[in-house]
Amino acid sequence: MMLMNGAPENKEGRSERELACYAFLESLGVEYKRVDHPRADNMEQCKLIDEALGAMICKNLFLCNRQQTAFYLLMIPADKVFKTKDLSAQIGSARLSFASPEQMEALLDVSPGSASVLALKNDKENRVRLLVDREVAFSEFFGCHPCENTSSLKLLTNDLFKKILPATGHSPEFVTL
């Protein structure tokens, strides 16, 4: 795996979702590093990518309440264990569970395994609340997929809060897990 600057020059074989992420970041003047790799379907595979990126790829969990009326994208460090009880108490929402792949597709326009904070640009109605673990918030860099899990990006966390999230219309809620 080789670390590269910015979007790929050759767009062949890239999805519209992925290319839209690069265009979005470039429109905001956000610089990033990129690593292309085979599909990363679990956090074990992401460890090798973390090493190539020089940044931790966040676990991005797409959650909902029991009634499936409130949706959350949770960014946590890859090595942290998610406990619904701990998170539920902090955000005032009981009975959290994983939202369905169909809900993820409808609200964020991504498929399971490719969930990313960058997908919030697709949530035009602000139906998804962003929850960010404080450990992620205080990191200099973080890693995420560009809405496809065959590439990973290294971004400045400061750019997330100062450029990316304001452009999506989302505000982070900080949690401690």
C-alpha positions, 0 to 999 in steps of 0.5 A: 500500500502506498500513501498518495496525495489527493484524489486518484488521477485515474478515475477508471473503476472508481464509484460515483460515491468515491469520486463525489467525496474527492470533489467535495473535499477539494471544493472545501480546500481540504488536503488529504492523503490516500491509500488504495487497498482491497476491500476492508470489511473488518477492523483487523484489515484496517490495522494494516491500512492504519500503518500505511496511513499513519492515522487511525481509521475510525470505526463508524457505526450507524445506529438507531433508536428502537422506534427507528426514528432517530439515527446516529453515526458514531465515530470511535477509535478502532480499538474501543468497544461499543456498549449501548448502555454507556452511549444511551445514557450520554445521548438520552436515547434508550435501546440503541441498535444497529440501523439496517443496511437499507436505512444506511443507504437511504440516509447516507447513500453508503453500504455497510462497511463503507460508512464514513463521516464524509457520507454526512454530505448526503444527509441533506435533511440532517436526519443523522446525528454525529456522535464523536468519541472525545479520543477521536476529537483530540487526535491530530489526524483521523482516517476514514473511507471515501464512502467506499471501503477500497480506499482510505483517507488521512485527514486533519481532525481540525478540518473535520470540525472547521470545514467538512462538518459546517459544509454538511450542516452537521454539528458533532456531539462529543461522547466518552466511551 
